[in-house]
Amino acid sequence: MIERGLIKRGLKESVHRCYRGMQDATQSRKNLGQKIRKLREKRGLSQEAFAHDAKLARSFAGGIERGERDIRLSTLCKIADFFGVTLSELVKGTDANKPGV
């Protein structure tokens, strides 16, 4: 299976031009998850209470905090609204260049 963004040319694999310069999505997801966890803990909520109050499945909320889940924009907006922050405040500083938010 070819990883997304890779194209095969004979025996050579290269990154498709639309993916060049993109950040490492895995690290960005982990950083965002850590930020969401910190916001949740600051409110004194369990993961289960956060998931219930934000209308998310508990396993999905856990996956978000561990950086294992891709999150739709509508879900990010829902989480930002739940914490009373703007979407830009929620994702600020979570880029892949900053491990360990």
SEFIZA-3560 file (N, C-alpha, C; in Angstrom, 3 decimals):
REM SEFIZA-3560
<numar><xx>0.840</xx><yy>-1.171</yy><zz>0.000</zz><atom>N</atom></numar>
<numar><xx>0.000</xx><yy>0.000</yy><zz>0.000</zz><atom>CA</atom></numar>
<numar><xx>0.890</xx><yy>1.240</yy><zz>0.000</zz><atom>C</atom></numar>
<numar><xx>0.533</xx><yy>2.208</yy><zz>-0.799</zz><atom>N</atom></numar>
<numar><xx>1.314</xx><yy>3.437</yy><zz>-0.888</zz><atom>CA</atom></numar>
<numar><xx>0.779</xx><yy>4.430</yy><zz>0.130</zz><atom>C</atom></numar>
<numar><xx>1.686</xx><yy>4.995</yy><zz>0.911</zz><atom>N</atom></numar>
<numar><xx>1.297</xx><yy>5.988</yy><zz>1.895</zz><atom>CA</atom></numar>
<numar><xx>0.755</xx><yy>7.220</yy><zz>1.170</zz><atom>C</atom></numar>
<numar><xx>-0.251</xx><yy>7.850</yy><zz>1.764</zz><atom>N</atom></numar>
<numar><xx>-0.856</xx><yy>9.019</yy><zz>1.150</zz><atom>CA</atom></numar>
<numar><xx>0.215</xx><yy>10.064</yy><zz>0.843</zz><atom>C</atom></numar>
<numar><xx>0.172</xx><yy>10.593</yy><zz>-0.358</zz><atom>N</atom></numar>
<numar><xx>1.123</xx><yy>11.621</yy><zz>-0.739</zz><atom>CA</atom></numar>
<numar><xx>2.342</xx><yy>11.094</yy><zz>-1.467</zz><atom>C</atom></numar>
<numar><xx>2.550</xx><yy>9.778</yy><zz>-1.424</zz><atom>N</atom></numar>
<numar><xx>3.690</xx><yy>9.199</yy><zz>-2.124</zz><atom>CA</atom></numar>
<numar><xx>3.238</xx><yy>8.688</yy><zz>-3.487</zz><atom>C</atom></numar>
<numar><xx>4.068</xx><yy>8.878</yy><zz>-4.473</zz><atom>N</atom></numar>
<numar><xx>3.777</xx><yy>8.336</yy><zz>-5.792</zz><atom>CA</atom></numar>
<numar><xx>4.961</xx><yy>7.483</yy><zz>-6.213</zz><atom>C</atom></numar>
<numar><xx>4.670</xx><yy>6.432</yy><zz>-6.973</zz><atom>N</atom></numar>
<numar><xx>5.732</xx><yy>5.541</yy><zz>-7.420</zz><atom>CA</atom></numar>
<numar><xx>6.044</xx><yy>5.847</yy><zz>-8.873</zz><atom>C</atom></numar>
<numar><xx>7.307</xx><yy>5.971</yy><zz>-9.152</zz><atom>N</atom></numar>
<numar><xx>7.801</xx><yy>6.131</yy><zz>-10.520</zz><atom>CA</atom></numar>
<numar><xx>8.870</xx><yy>5.067</yy><zz>-10.699</zz><atom>C</atom></numar>
<numar><xx>8.476</xx><yy>3.977</yy><zz>-11.297</zz><atom>N</atom></numar>
<numar><xx>9.427</xx><yy>2.875</yy><zz>-11.427</zz><atom>CA</atom></numar>
<numar><xx>9.762</xx><yy>2.352</yy><zz>-10.055</zz><atom>C</atom></numar>
<numar><xx>11.014</xx><yy>2.368</yy><zz>-9.686</zz><atom>N</atom></numar>
<numar><xx>11.445</xx><yy>1.916</yy><zz>-8.364</zz><atom>CA</atom></numar>
<numar><xx>11.600</xx><yy>3.076</yy><zz>-7.393</zz><atom>C</atom></numar>
<numar><xx>11.413</xx><yy>4.280</yy><zz>-7.876</zz><atom>N</atom></numar>
<numar><xx>11.628</xx><yy>5.462</yy><zz>-7.046</zz><atom>CA</atom></numar>
<numar><xx>10.304</xx><yy>5.981</yy><zz>-6.494</zz><atom>C</atom></numar>
<numar><xx>10.267</xx><yy>6.259</yy><zz>-5.204</zz><atom>N</atom></numar>
<numar><xx>9.106</xx><yy>6.892</yy><zz>-4.576</zz><atom>CA</atom></numar>
<numar><xx>9.447</xx><yy>8.343</yy><zz>-4.310</zz><atom>C</atom></numar>
<numar><xx>8.487</xx><yy>9.205</yy><zz>-4.541</zz><atom>N</atom></numar>
<numar><xx>8.704</xx><yy>10.611</yy><zz>-4.214</zz><atom>CA</atom></numar>
<numar><xx>7.425</xx><yy>11.171</yy><zz>-3.620</zz><atom>C</atom></numar>
<numar><xx>7.556</xx><yy>12.278</yy><zz>-2.955</zz><atom>N</atom></numar>
<numar><xx>6.413</xx><yy>12.928</yy><zz>-2.344</zz><atom>CA</atom></numar>
<numar><xx>5.737</xx><yy>13.787</yy><zz>-3.403</zz><atom>C</atom></numar>
<numar><xx>4.434</xx><yy>13.623</yy><zz>-3.524</zz><atom>N</atom></numar>
<numar><xx>3.674</xx><yy>14.421</yy><zz>-4.481</zz><atom>CA</atom></numar>
<numar><xx>3.852</xx><yy>15.893</yy><zz>-4.152</zz><atom>C</atom></numar>
<numar><xx>3.908</xx><yy>16.744</yy><zz>-5.173</zz><atom>N</atom></numar>
<numar><xx>4.195</xx><yy>18.167</yy><zz>-4.967</zz><atom>CA</atom></numar>
<numar><xx>3.203</xx><yy>18.864</yy><zz>-4.046</zz><atom>C</atom></numar>
<numar><xx>1.957</xx><yy>18.406</yy><zz>-3.979</zz><atom>N</atom></numar>
<numar><xx>0.989</xx><yy>19.074</yy><zz>-3.117</zz><atom>CA</atom></numar>
<numar><xx>1.246</xx><yy>18.772</yy><zz>-1.637</zz><atom>C</atom></numar>
<numar><xx>2.074</xx><yy>17.769</yy><zz>-1.332</zz><atom>N</atom></numar>
<numar><xx>2.384</xx><yy>17.437</yy><zz>0.059</zz><atom>CA</atom></numar>
<numar><xx>3.733</xx><yy>17.989</yy><zz>0.513</zz><atom>C</atom></numar>
<numar><xx>4.503</xx><yy>18.557</yy><zz>-0.396</zz><atom>N</atom></numar>
<numar><xx>5.806</xx><yy>19.098</yy><zz>-0.017</zz><atom>CA</atom></numar>
<numar><xx>5.617</xx><yy>20.284</yy><zz>0.909</zz><atom>C</atom></numar>
<numar><xx>6.382</xx><yy>20.346</yy><zz>1.942</zz><atom>N</atom></numar>
<numar><xx>6.303</xx><yy>21.456</yy><zz>2.877</zz><atom>CA</atom></numar>
<numar><xx>5.195</xx><yy>21.317</yy><zz>3.908</zz><atom>C</atom></numar>
<numar><xx>4.417</xx><yy>20.236</yy><zz>3.833</zz><atom>N</atom></numar>
<numar><xx>3.356</xx><yy>20.044</yy><zz>4.824</zz><atom>CA</atom></numar>
<numar><xx>3.968</xx><yy>19.623</yy><zz>6.147</zz><atom>C</atom></numar>
<numar><xx>3.290</xx><yy>19.954</yy><zz>7.195</zz><atom>N</atom></numar>
<numar><xx>3.753</xx><yy>19.586</yy><zz>8.523</zz><atom>CA</atom></numar>
<numar><xx>3.434</xx><yy>18.128</yy><zz>8.802</zz><atom>C</atom></numar>
<numar><xx>4.091</xx><yy>17.592</yy><zz>9.782</zz><atom>N</atom></numar>
<numar><xx>3.830</xx><yy>16.232</yy><zz>10.212</zz><atom>CA</atom></numar>
<numar><xx>2.496</xx><yy>16.204</yy><zz>10.950</zz><atom>C</atom></numar>
<numar><xx>1.486</xx><yy>15.639</yy><zz>10.318</zz><atom>N</atom></numar>
<numar><xx>0.144</xx><yy>15.635</yy><zz>10.894</zz><atom>CA</atom></numar>
<numar><xx>0.088</xx><yy>14.867</yy><zz>12.207</zz><atom>C</atom></numar>
<numar><xx>0.877</xx><yy>13.816</yy><zz>12.342</zz><atom>N</atom></numar>
<numar><xx>0.857</xx><yy>13.017</yy><zz>13.563</zz><atom>CA</atom></numar>
<numar><xx>1.272</xx><yy>13.857</yy><zz>14.770</zz><atom>C</atom></numar>
<numar><xx>2.355</xx><yy>14.611</yy><zz>14.634</zz><atom>N</atom></numar>
<numar><xx>2.821</xx><yy>15.430</yy><zz>15.749</zz><atom>CA</atom></numar>
<numar><xx>1.830</xx><yy>16.556</yy><zz>16.040</zz><atom>C</atom></numar>
<numar><xx>1.247</xx><yy>17.126</yy><zz>15.006</zz><atom>N</atom></numar>
<numar><xx>0.247</xx><yy>18.185</yy><zz>15.201</zz><atom>CA</atom></numar>
<numar><xx>-0.967</xx><yy>17.654</yy><zz>15.959</zz><atom>C</atom></numar>
<numar><xx>-1.417</xx><yy>16.438</yy><zz>15.600</zz><atom>N</atom></numar>
<numar><xx>-2.553</xx><yy>15.827</yy><zz>16.314</zz><atom>CA</atom></numar>
<numar><xx>-2.210</xx><yy>15.584</yy><zz>17.768</zz><atom>C</atom></numar>
<numar><xx>-0.991</xx><yy>15.106</yy><zz>18.033</zz><atom>N</atom></numar>
<numar><xx>-0.572</xx><yy>14.865</yy><zz>19.424</zz><atom>CA</atom></numar>
<numar><xx>-0.534</xx><yy>16.169</yy><zz>20.217</zz><atom>C</atom></numar>
<numar><xx>0.012</xx><yy>17.219</yy><zz>19.603</zz><atom>N</atom></numar>
<numar><xx>0.082</xx><yy>18.511</yy><zz>20.284</zz><atom>CA</atom></numar>
<numar><xx>-1.313</xx><yy>19.057</yy><zz>20.574</zz><atom>C</atom></numar>
<numar><xx>-2.218</xx><yy>18.939</yy><zz>19.613</zz><atom>N</atom></numar>
<numar><xx>-3.587</xx><yy>19.397</yy><zz>19.809</zz><atom>CA</atom></numar>
<numar><xx>-4.260</xx><yy>18.582</yy><zz>20.914</zz><atom>C</atom></numar>
<numar><xx>-4.039</xx><yy>17.278</yy><zz>20.908</zz><atom>N</atom></numar>
<numar><xx>-4.608</xx><yy>16.411</yy><zz>21.939</zz><atom>CA</atom></numar>
<numar><xx>-4.116</xx><yy>16.785</yy><zz>23.328</zz><atom>C</atom></numar>
<numar><xx>-2.827</xx><yy>17.099</yy><zz>23.442</zz><atom>N</atom></numar>
<numar><xx>-2.273</xx><yy>17.515</yy><zz>24.736</zz><atom>CA</atom></numar>
<numar><xx>-2.909</xx><yy>18.822</yy><zz>25.199</zz><atom>C</atom></numar>
<numar><xx>-3.137</xx><yy>19.723</yy><zz>24.254</zz><atom>N</atom></numar>
<numar><xx>-3.747</xx><yy>21.004</yy><zz>24.605</zz><atom>CA</atom></numar>
<numar><xx>-5.182</xx><yy>20.804</yy><zz>25.080</zz><atom>C</atom></numar>
<numar><xx>-5.926</xx><yy>19.948</yy><zz>24.389</zz><atom>N</atom></numar>
<numar><xx>-7.305</xx><yy>19.658</yy><zz>24.789</zz><atom>CA</atom></numar>
<numar><xx>-7.330</xx><yy>18.989</yy><zz>26.157</zz><atom>C</atom></numar>
<numar><xx>-6.402</xx><yy>18.063</yy><zz>26.397</zz><atom>N</atom></numar>
<numar><xx>-6.319</xx><yy>17.401</yy><zz>27.707</zz><atom>CA</atom></numar>
<numar><xx>-6.056</xx><yy>18.424</yy><zz>28.815</zz><atom>C</atom></numar>
<numar><xx>-5.139</xx><yy>19.356</yy><zz>28.569</zz><atom>N</atom></numar>
<numar><xx>-4.832</xx><yy>20.379</yy><zz>29.576</zz><atom>CA</atom></numar>
<numar><xx>-6.060</xx><yy>21.249</yy><zz>29.863</zz><atom>C</atom></numar>
<numar><xx>-6.801</xx><yy>21.617</yy><zz>28.814</zz><atom>N</atom></numar>
<numar><xx>-8.022</xx><yy>22.410</yy><zz>29.005</zz><atom>CA</atom></numar>
<numar><xx>-9.046</xx><yy>21.625</yy><zz>29.827</zz><atom>C</atom></numar>
<numar><xx>-9.166</xx><yy>20.334</yy><zz>29.525</zz><atom>N</atom></numar>
<numar><xx>-10.130</xx><yy>19.485</yy><zz>30.250</zz><atom>CA</atom></numar>
<numar><xx>-9.737</xx><yy>19.359</yy><zz>31.716</zz><atom>C</atom></numar>
<numar><xx>-8.452</xx><yy>19.094</yy><zz>31.960</zz><atom>N</atom></numar>
<numar><xx>-7.980</xx><yy>18.929</yy><zz>33.334</zz><atom>CA</atom></numar>
<numar><xx>-8.083</xx><yy>20.234</yy><zz>34.119</zz><atom>C</atom></numar>
<numar><xx>-7.852</xx><yy>21.362</yy><zz>33.439</zz><atom>N</atom></numar>
<numar><xx>-7.975</xx><yy>22.671</yy><zz>34.089</zz><atom>CA</atom></numar>
<numar><xx>-9.399</xx><yy>22.892</yy><zz>34.607</zz><atom>C</atom></numar>
<numar><xx>-10.375</xx><yy>22.326</yy><zz>33.894</zz><atom>N</atom></numar>
<numar><xx>-11.769</xx><yy>22.421</yy><zz>34.331</zz><atom>CA</atom></numar>
<numar><xx>-12.133</xx><yy>21.343</yy><zz>35.340</zz><atom>C</atom></numar>
<numar><xx>-11.221</xx><yy>20.438</yy><zz>35.620</zz><atom>N</atom></numar>
<numar><xx>-11.478</xx><yy>19.378</yy><zz>36.584</zz><atom>CA</atom></numar>
<numar><xx>-12.422</xx><yy>18.304</yy><zz>36.072</zz><atom>C</atom></numar>
<numar><xx>-12.463</xx><yy>18.119</yy><zz>34.768</zz><atom>N</atom></numar>
<numar><xx>-13.371</xx><yy>17.139</yy><zz>34.171</zz><atom>CA</atom></numar>
<numar><xx>-12.657</xx><yy>15.823</yy><zz>33.888</zz><atom>C</atom></numar>
<numar><xx>-13.371</xx><yy>14.737</yy><zz>34.067</zz><atom>N</atom></numar>
<numar><xx>-12.860</xx><yy>13.447</yy><zz>33.618</zz><atom>CA</atom></numar>
<numar><xx>-13.033</xx><yy>13.407</yy><zz>32.104</zz><atom>C</atom></numar>
<numar><xx>-12.339</xx><yy>12.482</yy><zz>31.483</zz><atom>N</atom></numar>
<numar><xx>-12.484</xx><yy>12.320</yy><zz>30.039</zz><atom>CA</atom></numar>
<numar><xx>-13.930</xx><yy>11.970</yy><zz>29.676</zz><atom>C</atom></numar>
<numar><xx>-14.543</xx><yy>11.137</yy><zz>30.499</zz><atom>N</atom></numar>
<numar><xx>-15.923</xx><yy>10.732</yy><zz>30.255</zz><atom>CA</atom></numar>
<numar><xx>-16.882</xx><yy>11.918</yy><zz>30.388</zz><atom>C</atom></numar>
<numar><xx>-16.684</xx><yy>12.750</yy><zz>31.399</zz><atom>N</atom></numar>
<numar><xx>-17.549</xx><yy>13.923</yy><zz>31.591</zz><atom>CA</atom></numar>
<numar><xx>-17.369</xx><yy>14.916</yy><zz>30.448</zz><atom>C</atom></numar>
<numar><xx>-16.119</xx><yy>15.128</yy><zz>30.033</zz><atom>N</atom></numar>
<numar><xx>-15.849</xx><yy>16.015</yy><zz>28.904</zz><atom>CA</atom></numar>
<numar><xx>-16.551</xx><yy>15.512</yy><zz>27.657</zz><atom>C</atom></numar>
<numar><xx>-16.393</xx><yy>14.222</yy><zz>27.364</zz><atom>N</atom></numar>
<numar><xx>-17.013</xx><yy>13.643</yy><zz>26.167</zz><atom>CA</atom></numar>
<numar><xx>-18.530</xx><yy>13.802</yy><zz>26.209</zz><atom>C</atom></numar>
<numar><xx>-19.119</xx><yy>13.517</yy><zz>27.350</zz><atom>N</atom></numar>
<numar><xx>-20.579</xx><yy>13.622</yy><zz>27.483</zz><atom>CA</atom></numar>
<numar><xx>-21.038</xx><yy>15.062</yy><zz>27.294</zz><atom>C</atom></numar>
<numar><xx>-20.396</xx><yy>16.001</yy><zz>27.992</zz><atom>N</atom></numar>
<numar><xx>-20.795</xx><yy>17.407</yy><zz>27.934</zz><atom>CA</atom></numar>
<numar><xx>-20.549</xx><yy>18.023</yy><zz>26.559</zz><atom>C</atom></numar>
<numar><xx>-19.480</xx><yy>17.588</yy><zz>25.876</zz><atom>N</atom></numar>
<numar><xx>-19.163</xx><yy>18.116</yy><zz>24.546</zz><atom>CA</atom></numar>
<numar><xx>-19.876</xx><yy>17.328</yy><zz>23.441</zz><atom>C</atom></numar>
<numar><xx>-20.664</xx><yy>16.338</yy><zz>23.843</zz><atom>N</atom></numar>
<numar><xx>-21.424</xx><yy>15.500</yy><zz>22.914</zz><atom>CA</atom></numar>
<numar><xx>-20.511</xx><yy>14.753</yy><zz>21.931</zz><atom>C</atom></numar>
<numar><xx>-19.485</xx><yy>14.109</yy><zz>22.510</zz><atom>N</atom></numar>
<numar><xx>-18.560</xx><yy>13.272</yy><zz>21.762</zz><atom>CA</atom></numar>
<numar><xx>-18.582</xx><yy>11.871</yy><zz>22.358</zz><atom>C</atom></numar>
<numar><xx>-18.265</xx><yy>10.874</yy><zz>21.575</zz><atom>N</atom></numar>
<numar><xx>-18.109</xx><yy>9.522</yy><zz>22.106</zz><atom>CA</atom></numar>
<numar><xx>-16.864</xx><yy>9.516</yy><zz>22.996</zz><atom>C</atom></numar>
<numar><xx>-16.908</xx><yy>8.821</yy><zz>24.142</zz><atom>N</atom></numar>
<numar><xx>-15.786</xx><yy>8.812</yy><zz>25.067</zz><atom>CA</atom></numar>
<numar><xx>-14.526</xx><yy>8.268</yy><zz>24.405</zz><atom>C</atom></numar>
<numar><xx>-14.658</xx><yy>7.210</yy><zz>23.619</zz><atom>N</atom></numar>
<numar><xx>-13.479</xx><yy>6.632</yy><zz>22.968</zz><atom>CA</atom></numar>
<numar><xx>-12.900</xx><yy>7.601</yy><zz>21.935</zz><atom>C</atom></numar>
<numar><xx>-13.766</xx><yy>8.372</yy><zz>21.277</zz><atom>N</atom></numar>
<numar><xx>-13.301</xx><yy>9.363</yy><zz>20.316</zz><atom>CA</atom></numar>
<numar><xx>-12.554</xx><yy>10.482</yy><zz>21.038</zz><atom>C</atom></numar>
<numar><xx>-13.093</xx><yy>10.950</yy><zz>22.161</zz><atom>N</atom></numar>
<numar><xx>-12.432</xx><yy>11.993</yy><zz>22.952</zz><atom>CA</atom></numar>
<numar><xx>-11.061</xx><yy>11.515</yy><zz>23.421</zz><atom>C</atom></numar>
<numar><xx>-10.977</xx><yy>10.261</yy><zz>23.847</zz><atom>N</atom></numar>
<numar><xx>-9.692</xx><yy>9.696</yy><zz>24.266</zz><atom>CA</atom></numar>
<numar><xx>-8.703</xx><yy>9.630</yy><zz>23.117</zz><atom>C</atom></numar>
<numar><xx>-9.200</xx><yy>9.235</yy><zz>21.947</zz><atom>N</atom></numar>
<numar><xx>-8.347</xx><yy>9.180</yy><zz>20.758</zz><atom>CA</atom></numar>
<numar><xx>-7.840</xx><yy>10.554</yy><zz>20.350</zz><atom>C</atom></numar>
<numar><xx>-8.682</xx><yy>11.566</yy><zz>20.510</zz><atom>N</atom></numar>
<numar><xx>-8.265</xx><yy>12.938</yy><zz>20.219</zz><atom>CA</atom></numar>
<numar><xx>-7.132</xx><yy>13.338</yy><zz>21.156</zz><atom>C</atom></numar>
<numar><xx>-7.309</xx><yy>13.084</yy><zz>22.447</zz><atom>N</atom></numar>
<numar><xx>-6.294</xx><yy>13.474</yy><zz>23.433</zz><atom>CA</atom></numar>
<numar><xx>-4.975</xx><yy>12.732</yy><zz>23.229</zz><atom>C</atom></numar>
<numar><xx>-5.030</xx><yy>11.519</yy><zz>22.713</zz><atom>N</atom></numar>
<numar><xx>-3.808</xx><yy>10.752</yy><zz>22.455</zz><atom>CA</atom></numar>
<numar><xx>-3.213</xx><yy>11.073</yy><zz>21.086</zz><atom>C</atom></numar>
<numar><xx>-3.900</xx><yy>11.903</yy><zz>20.303</zz><atom>N</atom></numar>
<numar><xx>-3.406</xx><yy>12.270</yy><zz>18.980</zz><atom>CA</atom></numar>
<numar><xx>-3.597</xx><yy>11.185</yy><zz>17.945</zz><atom>C</atom></numar>
<numar><xx>-4.541</xx><yy>10.295</yy><zz>18.187</zz><atom>N</atom></numar>
<numar><xx>-4.771</xx><yy>9.163</yy><zz>17.281</zz><atom>CA</atom></numar>
<numar><xx>-5.888</xx><yy>9.421</yy><zz>16.273</zz><atom>C</atom></numar>
<numar><xx>-6.644</xx><yy>10.477</yy><zz>16.441</zz><atom>N</atom></numar>
<numar><xx>-7.818</xx><yy>10.708</yy><zz>15.600</zz><atom>CA</atom></numar>
<numar><xx>-7.686</xx><yy>11.982</yy><zz>14.793</zz><atom>C</atom></numar>
<numar><xx>-8.098</xx><yy>11.895</yy><zz>13.537</zz><atom>N</atom></numar>
<numar><xx>-8.251</xx><yy>13.096</yy><zz>12.727</zz><atom>CA</atom></numar>
<numar><xx>-9.563</xx><yy>13.734</yy><zz>13.149</zz><atom>C</atom></numar>
<numar><xx>-9.585</xx><yy>15.039</yy><zz>13.210</zz><atom>N</atom></numar>
<numar><xx>-10.768</xx><yy>15.731</yy><zz>13.712</zz><atom>CA</atom></numar>
<numar><xx>-11.323</xx><yy>16.632</yy><zz>12.624</zz><atom>C</atom></numar>
<numar><xx>-12.618</xx><yy>16.515</yy><zz>12.372</zz><atom>N</atom></numar>
<numar><xx>-13.278</xx><yy>17.400</yy><zz>11.416</zz><atom>CA</atom></numar>
<numar><xx>-13.307</xx><yy>18.817</yy><zz>11.970</zz><atom>C</atom></numar>
<numar><xx>-13.386</xx><yy>19.763</yy><zz>11.069</zz><atom>N</atom></numar>
<numar><xx>-13.454</xx><yy>21.164</yy><zz>11.463</zz><atom>CA</atom></numar>
<numar><xx>-14.677</xx><yy>21.418</yy><zz>12.341</zz><atom>C</atom></numar>
<numar><xx>-15.795</xx><yy>20.788</yy><zz>12.010</zz><atom>N</atom></numar>
<numar><xx>-17.005</xx><yy>20.986</yy><zz>12.814</zz><atom>CA</atom></numar>
<numar><xx>-16.810</xx><yy>20.480</yy><zz>14.245</zz><atom>C</atom></numar>
<numar><xx>-16.045</xx><yy>19.411</yy><zz>14.416</zz><atom>N</atom></numar>
<numar><xx>-15.762</xx><yy>18.886</yy><zz>15.756</zz><atom>CA</atom></numar>
<numar><xx>-14.811</xx><yy>19.807</yy><zz>16.506</zz><atom>C</atom></numar>
<numar><xx>-13.817</xx><yy>20.335</yy><zz>15.805</zz><atom>N</atom></numar>
<numar><xx>-12.911</xx><yy>21.298</yy><zz>16.435</zz><atom>CA</atom></numar>
<numar><xx>-13.689</xx><yy>22.520</yy><zz>16.912</zz><atom>C</atom></numar>
<numar><xx>-14.635</xx><yy>22.982</yy><zz>16.101</zz><atom>N</atom></numar>
<numar><xx>-15.464</xx><yy>24.131</yy><zz>16.490</zz><atom>CA</atom></numar>
<numar><xx>-16.295</xx><yy>23.797</yy><zz>17.724</zz><atom>C</atom></numar>
<numar><xx>-16.822</xx><yy>22.579</yy><zz>17.770</zz><atom>N</atom></numar>
<numar><xx>-17.622</xx><yy>22.142</yy><zz>18.914</zz><atom>CA</atom></numar>
<numar><xx>-16.773</xx><yy>22.116</yy><zz>20.193</zz><atom>C</atom></numar>
<numar><xx>-15.547</xx><yy>21.620</yy><zz>20.076</zz><atom>N</atom></numar>
<numar><xx>-14.648</xx><yy>21.552</yy><zz>21.229</zz><atom>CA</atom></numar>
<numar><xx>-14.244</xx><yy>22.961</yy><zz>21.670</zz><atom>C</atom></numar>
<numar><xx>-13.908</xx><yy>23.816</yy><zz>20.714</zz><atom>N</atom></numar>
<numar><xx>-13.539</xx><yy>25.200</yy><zz>21.043</zz><atom>CA</atom></numar>
<numar><xx>-14.695</xx><yy>25.902</yy><zz>21.744</zz><atom>C</atom></numar>
<numar><xx>-15.893</xx><yy>25.721</yy><zz>21.229</zz><atom>N</atom></numar>
<numar><xx>-17.081</xx><yy>26.328</yy><zz>21.833</zz><atom>CA</atom></numar>
<numar><xx>-17.293</xx><yy>25.802</yy><zz>23.253</zz><atom>C</atom></numar>
<numar><xx>-17.095</xx><yy>24.511</yy><zz>23.440</zz><atom>N</atom></numar>
<numar><xx>-17.259</xx><yy>23.906</yy><zz>24.758</zz><atom>CA</atom></numar>
<numar><xx>-16.325</xx><yy>24.560</yy><zz>25.778</zz><atom>C</atom></numar>
<numar><xx>-15.079</xx><yy>24.795</yy><zz>25.377</zz><atom>N</atom></numar>
<numar><xx>-14.102</xx><yy>25.387</yy><zz>26.289</zz><atom>CA</atom></numar>
<numar><xx>-14.172</xx><yy>26.917</yy><zz>26.325</zz><atom>C</atom></numar>
<numar><xx>-15.020</xx><yy>27.491</yy><zz>25.494</zz><atom>N</atom></numar>
<numar><xx>-15.171</xx><yy>28.947</yy><zz>25.490</zz><atom>CA</atom></numar>
<numar><xx>-13.982</xx><yy>29.683</yy><zz>24.902</zz><atom>C</atom></numar>
<numar><xx>-13.333</xx><yy>29.058</yy><zz>23.918</zz><atom>N</atom></numar>
<numar><xx>-12.211</xx><yy>29.681</yy><zz>23.224</zz><atom>CA</atom></numar>
<numar><xx>-12.525</xx><yy>29.724</yy><zz>21.741</zz><atom>C</atom></numar>
<numar><xx>-11.795</xx><yy>30.558</yy><zz>21.013</zz><atom>N</atom></numar>
<numar><xx>-11.977</xx><yy>30.577</yy><zz>19.566</zz><atom>CA</atom></numar>
<numar><xx>-11.248</xx><yy>29.392</yy><zz>18.959</zz><atom>C</atom></numar>
<numar><xx>-11.599</xx><yy>29.059</yy><zz>17.752</zz><atom>N</atom></numar>
<numar><xx>-10.927</xx><yy>27.966</yy><zz>17.059</zz><atom>CA</atom></numar>
<numar><xx>-9.439</xx><yy>28.265</yy><zz>16.917</zz><atom>C</atom></numar>
<numar><xx>-9.103</xx><yy>29.503</yy><zz>16.591</zz><atom>N</atom></numar>
<numar><xx>-7.684</xx><yy>29.851</yy><zz>16.436</zz><atom>CA</atom></numar>
<numar><xx>-6.928</xx><yy>29.718</yy><zz>17.762</zz><atom>C</atom></numar>
<numar><xx>-7.574</xx><yy>30.044</yy><zz>18.880</zz><atom>N</atom></numar>
<numar><xx>-6.932</xx><yy>29.873</yy><zz>20.193</zz><atom>CA</atom></numar>
<numar><xx>-6.716</xx><yy>28.390</yy><zz>20.492</zz><atom>C</atom></numar>
<numar><xx>-7.667</xx><yy>27.560</yy><zz>20.087</zz><atom>N</atom></numar>
<numar><xx>-7.561</xx><yy>26.124</yy><zz>20.349</zz><atom>CA</atom></numar>
<numar><xx>-6.379</xx><yy>25.506</yy><zz>19.609</zz><atom>C</atom></numar>
<numar><xx>-6.192</xx><yy>25.871</yy><zz>18.348</zz><atom>N</atom></numar>
<numar><xx>-5.146</xx><yy>25.230</yy><zz>17.545</zz><atom>CA</atom></numar>
<numar><xx>-3.813</xx><yy>25.978</yy><zz>17.579</zz><atom>C</atom></numar>
<numar><xx>-3.794</xx><yy>27.177</yy><zz>18.156</zz><atom>N</atom></numar>
<numar><xx>-2.565</xx><yy>27.971</yy><zz>18.208</zz><atom>CA</atom></numar>
<numar><xx>-1.463</xx><yy>27.211</yy><zz>18.952</zz><atom>C</atom></numar>
<numar><xx>-0.299</xx><yy>27.149</yy><zz>18.329</zz><atom>N</atom></numar>
<numar><xx>0.853</xx><yy>26.508</yy><zz>18.957</zz><atom>CA</atom></numar>
<numar><xx>0.871</xx><yy>24.999</yy><zz>18.868</zz><atom>C</atom></numar>
<numar><xx>0.001</xx><yy>24.408</yy><zz>18.054</zz><atom>N</atom></numar>
<numar><xx>-0.032</xx><yy>22.947</yy><zz>17.968</zz><atom>CA</atom></numar>
<numar><xx>0.648</xx><yy>22.420</yy><zz>16.708</zz><atom>C</atom></numar>
<numar><xx>1.333</xx><yy>23.298</yy><zz>15.968</zz><atom>N</atom></numar>
<numar><xx>1.979</xx><yy>22.846</yy><zz>14.752</zz><atom>CA</atom></numar>
<numar><xx>3.081</xx><yy>21.841</yy><zz>15.072</zz><atom>C</atom></numar>
<numar><xx>3.453</xx><yy>21.076</yy><zz>14.080</zz><atom>N</atom></numar>
<numar><xx>4.397</xx><yy>19.962</yy><zz>14.266</zz><atom>CA</atom></numar>
<numar><xx>5.782</xx><yy>20.422</yy><zz>14.680</zz><atom>C</atom></numar>
<numar><xx>6.097</xx><yy>21.672</yy><zz>14.492</zz><atom>N</atom></numar>
<numar><xx>7.434</xx><yy>22.170</yy><zz>14.846</zz><atom>CA</atom></numar>
<numar><xx>7.597</xx><yy>22.360</yy><zz>16.343</zz><atom>C</atom></numar>
<numar><xx>6.527</xx><yy>22.161</yy><zz>17.108</zz><atom>N</atom></numar>
<numar><xx>6.583</xx><yy>22.395</yy><zz>18.557</zz><atom>CA</atom></numar>
<numar><xx>6.124</xx><yy>21.153</yy><zz>19.315</zz><atom>C</atom></numar>
<numar><xx>6.966</xx><yy>20.106</yy><zz>19.394</zz><atom>N</atom></numar>
<numar><xx>6.550</xx><yy>18.919</yy><zz>20.149</zz><atom>CA</atom></numar>
<numar><xx>6.346</xx><yy>19.235</yy><zz>21.625</zz><atom>C</atom></numar>
<numar><xx>5.348</xx><yy>18.609</yy><zz>22.192</zz><atom>N</atom></numar>
<numar><xx>5.061</xx><yy>18.776</yy><zz>23.614</zz><atom>CA</atom></numar>
<numar><xx>4.541</xx><yy>20.150</yy><zz>23.959</zz><atom>C</atom></numar>
<numar><xx>3.309</xx><yy>20.437</yy><zz>23.578</zz><atom>N</atom></numar>
<numar><xx>2.676</xx><yy>21.739</yy><zz>23.832</zz><atom>CA</atom></numar>
<numar><xx>2.637</xx><yy>22.026</yy><zz>25.306</zz><atom>C</atom></numar>
//
